[in-house]
């Protein structure tokens, strides 16, 4: 006998638990074709909302199944559409807040693994991760704990995953609004018994925004990815058409034309070195952030030391 997502949702609503046998049946039978339908995705969220406690095994299934639904159900794979982002936000805010480690892990995983997500979801995840770090309590998927009195090691790990995720503002780099988030958390938890790794993340994150380099082509939109995908599967595309499209799509962004580097275009090392210099506007921004709490605190001093060429704090 097989059991459906809808059957499990109804049972979970009655007793508030999902057994190992039910979870195994969902994997073997409910997800046997490797795809998740919209109705099944709705049922998975319904189960999660009904559970009194959520095991690590349930969280893994929840994140894996919904990640498949959100990122791989339609082309181009790995990109989330606007309507999918709206649906996800509506699901996790049904009761006004993220209410489980499964939902938090799903949001973090989308930023960490997706090639790109809509701006609405990026903003939402940043807002939620800041709130969870400052006011959240309870377990995280890695076995750590959220704390509303200090920045815990688990929260440092979550922040790092979101800020440097593939679908973040700047893949493998930090944006201005992400750096400002770090300053707000720093000011709100100043004097608390924070995890040792928090100061290192703060310094590295803000330092990356001010001095780090990231490729402007590191991330493309879902629409652009779909266009490229259609082009690559177009069997009528000739060499001439291909070259014309490439020139329009990538107008010598790397300073190279058919293998010949232009002499007046700075190479990558030069561009990276130039980004390490703090501009007047960046200095003005930094001054405002440091002065926001009325003092130059230990985190600010560690950041200034790092920007001057020193090492970041120990992890």
N, C-alpha and C positions, 0 to 999 in steps of 0.2 A: 504493500500500500504506500502510495506517495502522499505527500502533504504539500500544500501550496503556501505561498507567502501570505495569502489572505487568511488561511486557516491558522497559521502561526500568530498572526496579528490578533485575531479574535481570541485565541487561547491566552496570549500574553496580556491582553486587556483584562481577562478574567482573573488571572492569578499573579500577574506582575513579574513573572520569571520566564526564561527560555532555557530549556534543558539542553544538555550536551547532545542528546539524541535528536532533538528537534533541529538544533543547529547543523548537525551532520546531515540530516535529511534535506535541509535547505540547500546545502552545498551539493549533495548528490543528485537531487531531483529537481528542486526549484531553480537551480542555476546550472543544470546539466548541459545546456547549449552554449554556455559561456557568455551570454548576453543578459542584460537586465532591461525589462520593459518599463515604461513610465508607471504602469500600475504596480509593478513589483517594487519599484523605487519608492513609491508612496507607501506601500505596505511595510517596507523595511524601516522607514521613518516612523510609521505608526507603532511598530513593535518597539523601537527604541524609546518613544515617548511613554509607552506603557510599562516599561521595565522599572522595577524598584531598584535593582542593582544591575550593573553592566560589567560582565567579566571581560578579561583581556581577549578571550576567544571571540566573544560577541563583537567587541570593538574592532578587532581585526577583520571580521567578516563585514561589518557595517562599512568600514572605510574602503575595503577592497571592492565590494559590490557597487557601492555608490560612486567610487572613483571610476570604475569601468563604465557606469551609466553616464557620468558627466563628461568624461574625457575621450572615450573610445567608441561611443555608440554611433557617432556620425563623423563624416570627414570634414576637415582634416583632423586626424586623430591627435590627441594631446592638447587640443585647444577647446576652451569653454565658450559657448555662445552666450549672448546677452540674456536670452530667456532662461537658459539653464542657471546662470548666476542669480537671476531674480527668484527662480524657484528654490534654489538652495538657501538663499537668505530668508525667504518666507518660511521654509521648513524649520530652520534652526532658531527662529525668533517667534515661533508660534505662541510661546508663553512669555515673550518679552526679553528673553535672555538665553544664552547657551546654557543648557541644563545638564550636560553630561560630558564625560571625558571623550566619549565616542564622537560627539559633534565637534568638540575642540580639535581632536586629532584629525578629523575629516577636513576642517578648514585649513589647518596647518599643512596637511598633505597636499591639498590642491595647489597652494602657493609653492610648495617645495618641489612638486613633480610636474605640474602642467607646463607646457611650453609658453603659454600666456593665458591670462584670464581677463575678463572685462574690468574696467576701472572701478565700477561699482563694487565688485567683490574685493579688489585690492583695498579700497578704502574701508570697507566693512571689516575685513580681517584685521587690519591695523587697529581699528577702533576696538574690536573685541579682544585682541591680544593685550592691548593696553589695559582694558578694564579687568581682564582675568588676572593679569600680573598684579594689579593694585588692589583688587577687591575679591578675587576668586579664592575658593577653598576646595579641597578635595583632591582625589588622586589624578595623576596623568598616566598616559599609556605606558610610559617608560618605567613606571613604578615609583616615580617621585610624587611630590605634593605641591599643589598651589598654596600660596600663603597670602593673607591679606595684611600682614604686618611687616613683611620684608620681601626681598627678591630671593627666591629659592633657587637651588641648582636646577631644578626641573624647569623653572620659569626662564632661566638663562638659556637653557637648551631650546625651549620653544621659541624664544625671541630670535635666537641665532638662525633657526630653521626658517622662520618667516622672513627675516630681514635679508638673508642671503639666498633665498629660494629662487628657482628658475623664473617664476611668474611674479616676483616682487617688482618694485618700481625700477630698479636697476639690477639685472641679474648678476649675482656675485659681487655686488657693490651696494652702496647706501645712498639713498636720495635725501633731499633736504627735509622732507616731511618725516622720513624715518629717523633722521638725526635729531629732529625736534622731539619726536616721541621718546628717544633715549634721554634727552635732557629733562623732559617732564617726569619720567619715571625716576630719574636720578634725584630730582628736587623733592619728589613726593616721598622718597624712601631714605632721604639723607639722615644719617644717624642710626638707622636700623641695623640689625645684625644680618646684613645681606650676605649672600653666597660670595665666596672669594672670586668666582669667575665673573660676577656682575661688573666689577670695575674694569676688568680686562675687556669685556664685550663693549662697554660704554666707550672706552678709549679707542678701541679698534674700529668700532662702528662710526663714531663721529670723525675720527681721523681718516677713515676711508672716504667719507663724504667730502672732506676738505682736500685731501691729497690723492685720492685714488683715481684710477682711470678705468673707464668701461667703454666698450665698443658701442657706438651708436647703432650698430646693426645686430647687437646681441639678441634682440627680441623683435619679432614682427607681429602684426595683428593677425587675428584669425582670418579675416577677409583676405589679407595678403598671402597668408599660407595657403588658403584655398585656391587663390589665383595661380600661385606657383605650382600647386599640385595638379590643377587642371592642365596647365601648360606642359608639365612633364609627362602627362599621360596622353597628350594629343599626338597621335601617330602621323598627323599631317604636317607637323612642325619641321620645316627644313632648316638647314644650317644658317642660311641668311636671315630667316625670320628669328631664329634663336639668338643670333648675335645682336640683331636690332633690339629685341626685347631686353637682352641683358644690359645693353648700353643705357636704355631708358630706366631700367630697374635699379641698376647699380652704377651710377655715374662716376666711375673712378674713385669710389669711396676709399679704396685702399692705396691710392696713389700709383696704381699699376694699370697699364693698358697692354693686354696681350703679352704679359711677361716683361715689359720694359718699364722700369720705374722712372717716373718723372723727376728730374733733378730738383725742381723747385718745391716738391712736396716733402714735408718732413717725414722721416721714417717713424716706425712705431715707437722705438726707444725714445726718440725726441719728443713725441707727443705725450708719452707717459711721464717723462721728466718735466714737461711743461705743466702737466696737471698737478704735480706735487707742489708747485708754487701757489701760495694762498693769495688770491686776488683781493683788491680793496673791498669789494662787495662781500666776499666771504669773511674777511676780517671784521667788517661791520656786523655781519650776522653772528659771528662767534662772540664778539664783545657783548651783544645784546643777550645771547643765551647765557653766558657766564654771569652777567650782572643781574639776571632775572630774579635770583633768590637773595640778592643783597650781600653776597659774600663770595670769595674765591675759595671753594671748598676743596677737600682732598681729591675728589674726582676731577675737578677743573685743573688742579695742579698736575695730576697724573696725565691729563690730556695735553696740557701745554708742554710738559716734559717730552711727551711722545712726538708732538708736532715739531719740537726743536731738534729731533733726531735721536731721542732716547728710546729705550725699550718700553714696550707696554707692560702693565702690571702682570705679575705671575698669575697663572690660572689657578 
